[in-house]
Amino acid sequence: MRNLEVMYGVTKKDLANMVTSESLESVAGATIKVKGIAIGMDKDSDGKEVRCGYLLAEDTIYSTISETALRSIEMYPEIMEEENLKELEIVVSKRSSKGGRDFLVLFVK
């Protein structure tokens, strides 16, 4: 990942491990405990620059390029600092637009 905009609760080791992150979509319907957040520019499988969010959970790192999810992820460091939290419980859900396109939504428990 390059050009980090947001980094909270993430070590250099975590940054190195982000290259093997799991898609956030793979845990749609589940609740994950997030202890670190990063947002920055990365390259997709076609080499195209994309804005990517990473959630460091207990057992893995999840990634997403969903703009809806990224808007939520941007607020997590402030929530964690404001409430003095070491982790956030996040419910990952999938919804469909009127046009039939699926997108991710995240809810803080």
SVG drawing of the C-alpha trace seen along z (x, -y; Angstrom):
<svg xmlns="http://www.w3.org/2000/svg" viewBox="-34 -12 41 28">
<polyline fill="none" stroke="black" stroke-width="0.4" points="0.0,0.0 1.2,-3.5 0.2,-7.0 -1.5,-6.3 -4.3,-8.7 -5.3,-7.0 -3.4,-4.7 -4.5,-3.8 -3.4,-0.9 -1.4,0.6 2.3,1.6 4.8,1.9 4.5,5.7 0.7,5.3 1.4,3.1 3.6,5.8 0.9,8.4 -1.7,6.3 -0.6,7.7 -2.2,11.0 -5.4,9.5 -8.8,11.2 -11.7,9.5 -14.1,7.9 -16.9,9.2 -15.9,12.7 -17.3,12.0 -20.6,10.4 -23.1,11.3 -20.5,11.6 -19.3,9.4 -15.5,8.8 -13.4,7.2 -11.2,4.5 -8.1,3.2 -6.4,1.4 -7.4,-0.7 -5.5,-1.9 -6.7,-3.6 -4.5,-4.4 -3.9,-4.0 -3.0,-0.5 -3.1,1.3 -5.8,3.7 -5.2,7.0 -5.1,5.0 -2.5,2.5 -5.1,-0.3 -4.8,-2.7 -7.6,-2.2 -8.4,-3.6 -8.4,-0.7 -9.4,-0.3 -7.9,2.3 -9.3,3.6 -6.9,5.3 -9.0,8.0 -8.0,10.5 -7.0,13.2 -6.5,11.6 -6.6,8.4 -9.6,7.6 -9.5,5.2 -12.2,3.4 -12.5,0.9 -16.2,0.3 -16.7,-3.5 -19.6,-3.0 -17.4,-0.9 -14.5,-3.4 -16.7,-6.3 -17.4,-4.3 -13.8,-3.1 -12.6,-6.8 -14.5,-7.5 -13.3,-4.5 -10.0,-6.0 -11.9,-9.0 -14.6,-6.7 -11.9,-4.6 -10.0,-7.6 -13.1,-9.4 -14.4,-6.3 -10.9,-5.1 -11.5,-1.7 -8.8,0.8 -11.1,2.5 -14.5,2.0 -17.1,4.6 -18.1,4.1 -21.1,5.9 -20.4,6.4 -23.5,6.5 -24.2,6.7 -27.0,4.7 -28.2,4.4 -28.8,1.1 -32.0,0.4 -29.9,1.3 -29.1,4.7 -25.5,3.9 -24.2,5.3 -22.3,3.1 -21.0,3.4 -22.3,1.5 -20.6,1.5 -22.2,0.9 -20.5,0.2 -21.9,2.3"/>
</svg>
